[in-house]
């Protein structure tokens, strides 16, 4: 900052002997009061004491309703901190007919965005249709989901969206996924006891997604 290259130059600038500067270096200490009196407001104290920021004091000013005048930035990260608004796209699963179609053509079935601070990271959200998970979920609720790429990633005992085919007909279920006693199958279990559990072959499943959150609308207007 000052362009001083030798101890003698620093000693002359501070008005002390060269031996004093040499002793500071040997003891790894310095007369900070002398430095602060000499520099005044020409140097950034954060740089002088902590080695952070810029050596030259660069005043910053605030002009808001809360404070006015010169301010100091306490937290100044080196890297840009990511901003995640936790927005989730709501899709029309009815128009898509099944999860695989929805996952392949997302933009075509997008209805809008849902903004929920601090919600789990999701790939999308859809409306629930049916009463198999009532009263945990009811028709008209919104559920957020995270796609899974492999059956090896299934967490048994959790609620999933499961898209599958039986005898050429396509089905979409929102149910608990449990282990099945049948080889090559998973068991889909409803919370509503009026619905019987189903053993679905892995080969019949075309897409799955774990349910991460739910939103219930209590009034239509």
C-alpha positions as CSV (number, residue, x, y, z in Angstrom):
1,X,0.0,0.0,0.0
2,X,2.9,2.4,0.9
3,X,5.5,0.9,-1.4
4,X,7.9,0.3,1.5
5,X,10.3,-2.6,0.7
6,X,12.9,-2.5,3.6
7,X,12.7,-2.5,7.3
8,X,14.6,0.8,7.4
9,X,12.0,2.4,5.2
10,X,9.2,1.2,7.5
11,X,11.1,2.4,10.6
12,X,11.6,5.8,9.1
13,X,7.9,6.1,8.1
14,X,6.8,5.1,11.7
15,X,9.4,7.2,13.4
16,X,11.1,4.3,15.2
17,X,14.5,2.7,15.1
18,X,15.4,-0.1,12.7
19,X,16.1,-2.3,15.7
20,X,12.6,-1.8,16.9
21,X,11.2,-3.1,13.6
22,X,13.6,-6.0,13.8
23,X,12.4,-6.9,17.3
24,X,8.8,-6.8,16.2
25,X,9.6,-9.3,13.5
26,X,11.4,-11.6,15.9
27,X,8.6,-11.5,18.5
28,X,5.9,-11.7,15.8
29,X,4.3,-8.7,17.4
30,X,3.8,-5.0,16.6
31,X,2.8,-1.7,18.2
32,X,-0.7,-1.6,16.9
33,X,-1.5,1.7,18.6
34,X,1.4,3.3,16.8
35,X,0.2,1.9,13.5
36,X,-3.4,3.0,14.0
37,X,-2.3,6.5,15.0
38,X,-0.1,6.7,12.0
39,X,-2.5,5.3,9.4
40,X,-5.7,6.8,10.8
41,X,-8.6,6.1,8.4
42,X,-6.2,5.4,5.5
43,X,-6.1,1.6,6.0
44,X,-8.8,-1.0,6.4
45,X,-8.5,-2.4,10.0
46,X,-9.9,-5.8,8.9
47,X,-6.9,-6.1,6.5
48,X,-4.4,-4.9,9.0
49,X,-5.5,-7.1,11.9
50,X,-7.0,-10.1,10.1
51,X,-5.5,-10.1,6.7
52,X,-9.0,-9.9,5.1
53,X,-10.3,-7.5,2.5
54,X,-8.4,-4.7,0.9
55,X,-5.6,-2.8,2.5
56,X,-7.1,0.6,1.6
57,X,-10.1,1.6,3.5
58,X,-13.1,1.9,1.2
59,X,-16.0,3.4,3.0
60,X,-19.5,2.1,2.1
61,X,-22.6,4.1,2.7
62,X,-26.1,3.0,3.4
63,X,-29.2,5.1,2.5
64,X,-32.2,3.2,3.8
65,X,-35.0,3.9,6.3
66,X,-33.2,1.8,8.9
67,X,-29.7,3.3,8.7
68,X,-27.9,6.2,7.0
69,X,-24.2,7.0,6.7
70,X,-21.0,4.9,6.5
71,X,-21.4,1.2,7.3
72,X,-19.1,-1.8,7.6
73,X,-19.8,-5.1,5.8
74,X,-19.4,-7.8,8.5
75,X,-19.9,-10.8,6.1
76,X,-18.4,-10.6,2.7
77,X,-18.2,-14.1,1.2
78,X,-15.6,-14.9,-1.4
79,X,-18.0,-17.0,-3.5
80,X,-21.4,-16.1,-4.6
81,X,-23.9,-17.8,-2.3
82,X,-26.6,-19.7,-4.2
83,X,-30.2,-18.4,-4.0
84,X,-32.8,-21.1,-4.0
85,X,-36.4,-19.8,-4.0
86,X,-37.6,-23.4,-3.5
87,X,-40.0,-23.1,-6.4
88,X,-41.7,-26.3,-7.6
89,X,-43.4,-26.7,-10.9
90,X,-47.0,-28.0,-10.7
91,X,-47.9,-30.4,-13.5
92,X,-51.2,-31.7,-15.0
93,X,-50.8,-35.4,-14.4
94,X,-54.3,-36.1,-15.8
95,X,-53.4,-34.7,-19.2
96,X,-50.1,-36.7,-19.2
97,X,-51.9,-39.9,-18.2
98,X,-48.8,-41.5,-16.7
99,X,-45.5,-40.5,-15.0
100,X,-43.2,-41.6,-17.8
101,X,-45.0,-39.3,-20.3
102,X,-44.9,-36.5,-17.7
103,X,-41.2,-36.9,-17.0
104,X,-40.4,-36.9,-20.8
105,X,-42.5,-33.9,-21.7
106,X,-42.5,-31.7,-18.6
107,X,-43.0,-28.3,-20.2
108,X,-46.0,-29.5,-22.1
109,X,-47.9,-30.3,-18.9
110,X,-46.7,-27.4,-16.6
111,X,-49.5,-25.5,-14.9
112,X,-47.5,-23.0,-12.9
113,X,-45.1,-22.6,-10.0
114,X,-45.4,-23.2,-6.2
115,X,-43.1,-21.2,-3.9
116,X,-42.4,-22.8,-0.6
117,X,-39.4,-21.6,1.5
118,X,-37.1,-24.3,2.9
119,X,-39.1,-27.2,1.3
120,X,-37.3,-30.3,0.2
121,X,-35.8,-30.3,-3.3
122,X,-38.3,-31.7,-5.7
123,X,-38.7,-32.4,-9.4
124,X,-42.3,-31.3,-9.5
125,X,-45.8,-31.5,-8.0
126,X,-49.2,-32.9,-9.0
127,X,-52.7,-33.1,-7.8
128,X,-53.9,-36.2,-5.9
129,X,-56.8,-38.1,-7.4
130,X,-58.6,-40.8,-5.4
131,X,-59.0,-41.7,-1.7
132,X,-56.5,-44.6,-1.3
133,X,-54.3,-42.6,1.1
134,X,-57.2,-40.9,2.9
135,X,-57.0,-39.2,5.4
136,X,-53.3,-38.6,5.0
137,X,-53.9,-37.5,1.4
138,X,-57.2,-36.7,-0.1
139,X,-58.4,-36.0,-3.7
140,X,-57.4,-32.4,-4.6
141,X,-54.3,-32.3,-2.4
142,X,-51.0,-31.3,-4.0
143,X,-47.9,-33.6,-3.5
144,X,-44.3,-32.7,-4.4
145,X,-42.2,-35.6,-5.7
146,X,-38.6,-36.6,-6.5
147,X,-38.0,-38.9,-9.4
148,X,-36.1,-42.1,-8.9
149,X,-33.9,-43.5,-11.6
150,X,-33.6,-47.1,-10.3
151,X,-35.6,-49.5,-8.2
152,X,-32.5,-49.9,-6.1
153,X,-33.1,-46.4,-4.8
154,X,-36.5,-47.3,-3.4
155,X,-36.9,-46.5,0.3
156,X,-39.5,-49.1,1.5
157,X,-42.2,-47.8,3.8
158,X,-42.4,-44.4,2.1
159,X,-45.2,-42.9,0.0
160,X,-44.6,-43.1,-3.8
161,X,-46.2,-42.1,-7.1
162,X,-46.1,-45.3,-9.1
163,X,-47.1,-45.6,-12.8
164,X,-47.6,-49.1,-14.0
165,X,-49.4,-51.2,-16.6
166,X,-51.6,-54.3,-16.2
167,X,-53.1,-56.2,-19.1
168,X,-52.5,-53.2,-21.4
169,X,-54.2,-50.7,-19.1
170,X,-52.2,-47.9,-17.5
171,X,-52.6,-47.0,-13.8
172,X,-51.2,-44.3,-11.5
173,X,-51.2,-44.9,-7.8
174,X,-50.2,-42.9,-4.7
175,X,-49.4,-45.5,-2.0
176,X,-46.9,-46.8,0.5
177,X,-44.3,-49.0,-1.2
178,X,-43.4,-52.1,0.8
179,X,-41.4,-55.2,0.2
180,X,-43.4,-58.0,-1.5
181,X,-43.3,-61.7,-0.6
182,X,-43.5,-62.4,-4.4
183,X,-40.2,-62.5,-6.3
184,X,-39.7,-59.6,-8.6
185,X,-42.6,-57.5,-7.2
186,X,-43.2,-54.6,-4.8
187,X,-46.3,-54.3,-2.6
188,X,-48.4,-51.2,-2.9
189,X,-50.3,-50.5,0.3
190,X,-53.1,-47.9,0.9
191,X,-53.7,-46.1,4.1
192,X,-57.4,-46.4,3.5
193,X,-58.2,-50.0,4.6
194,X,-61.0,-50.2,2.0
195,X,-58.2,-50.7,-0.6
196,X,-56.5,-54.0,-0.7
197,X,-52.7,-54.2,-1.0
198,X,-51.3,-55.0,-4.5
199,X,-48.2,-56.9,-5.6
200,X,-46.9,-55.2,-8.8
201,X,-44.1,-56.7,-10.9
202,X,-41.1,-54.4,-11.4
203,X,-41.4,-55.2,-15.1
204,X,-44.9,-53.6,-15.1
205,X,-43.7,-50.3,-13.6
206,X,-42.7,-47.5,-16.1
207,X,-41.9,-44.7,-13.6
208,X,-41.8,-44.0,-9.9
209,X,-41.3,-40.9,-7.7
210,X,-41.1,-40.5,-3.9
211,X,-43.5,-38.1,-2.3
212,X,-41.6,-35.3,-0.5
213,X,-44.4,-33.0,0.7
214,X,-48.2,-32.4,0.5
215,X,-50.4,-29.3,0.5
216,X,-54.1,-29.4,1.4
217,X,-56.6,-26.8,0.2
218,X,-59.4,-26.6,2.8
219,X,-61.6,-24.1,0.8
220,X,-62.3,-24.0,-2.9
221,X,-62.4,-20.2,-2.9
